[in-house]
Amino acid sequence: MSRTTAFASVAASVVLAVVAACAQGPATTGSAPAARPLLAATPPMGFNTWNRFGCNVSDTLVRGIADAMVSSGMKDAGYQYVVIDDCWQVSRDSTGRVVPDPERFPEGMKALADYVHSKGLKFGLYTDAGDRTCQGRPGSYGHEDQDARTYAAWGVDYVKVDWCHADSLDAATRYTIVRNAFRQSGRPMVLSICEWGQNRPWEWADTVGQLWRTTNDIWDSWQSMIWNADANARHQAAAGPGHWNDPDMLEVGNGGMTLDEYRAHFSLWAIMAAPLIAGNDLRHMSDDIRDILTNKEVIAVDQDSLGVQGGVVFDRGGGVQVWAKPLADGSAAVVVLDERTDSAGAYVRWADIGLKNGPATVRDLWAHQDLGVHTDDGTFADRLTTRVPGHGVVMLRITPVKQ
Ligand code: GLA
């Protein structure tokens, strides 16, 4: 199969799967299927404490992040969830109820969730499918129903469920128990499955959670980011509205990459319809970092309602690749990636990105510019040429002109 045909067929099968999923609605138990809202119809967007703050989480931090999410324009750009990762919990009480750290969260989780909600945002927490979290805090094993009821009572909207201390367990079984507990709680809560792709979640998790990690943890480096992007790209066909591959949270703004590298990171996550979960300190961002995280034209590619995960459609060799993603309005999003350190010339052919030859308008999503004219008849007829910065990308939206 040619690359173009392969791409078109992945896109078509994803569209069919989406239509089927919407027609059926989420899987139900019992004989009278109750309508459930489709959670995460587009990839979840938000913030998580782990990448930047590790165990150093607190009520003050989370309130500050929620404030900054609003004042920085991130909420307007689509970010919703404020998620506390590991280390918020210290023990269980005599009834088995999980206890938040009383020093770091003196007002408790309900008050904090209320605060986050008062900003028009949503609130998330973290637990583990095993009996301890990765940092040794209480996990949810054997407490799934109780924890789900507790989260629901606090007003939790999103739960990341990790996989430490779970080696002897069956992932599909354990995460299904968590999913059922969430359903029983009566509160819609996004289930973020975090077993690092060890149990092939792309084969079973689409009816269990709304997103699943496909990789090990990301680090704030170009190599780690590219590694996670490549690994995530292998599971293109499994993604769609309500169920997304997750190559891990964003490192944009944490200081280990250049601005070009962070633009590449954000562009690759967007073209793969990955969850956009910021992992930097939103309270202290440079304008450059804020402009990356709030680039609405790139975010629109990630959040496109068709819900197709894009992937590599042409590999020029030598580290230059063209990635493409079909969009609901008939246009194609394109990322031209240069993995080398030198800048490179590259071309994008309509035939590679799932478009028919013919005139098309081209928009540069980082320059926020409509590009000039390259061909005799005043249009891009079947390709364009471009120049890509080393360790960087050019990101485009290419829209066929109706004739
Ligand atoms: C695992 C997860 C990370 C983070 C840490 C917390 O490593 O993959 O994303 O949640 O645990 O301990």
Residues whose N, C-alpha, C, O or C-beta is under 5 A from the ligand:
A	BS01	GLA	W50 D85 D86 C134 Q135 D217
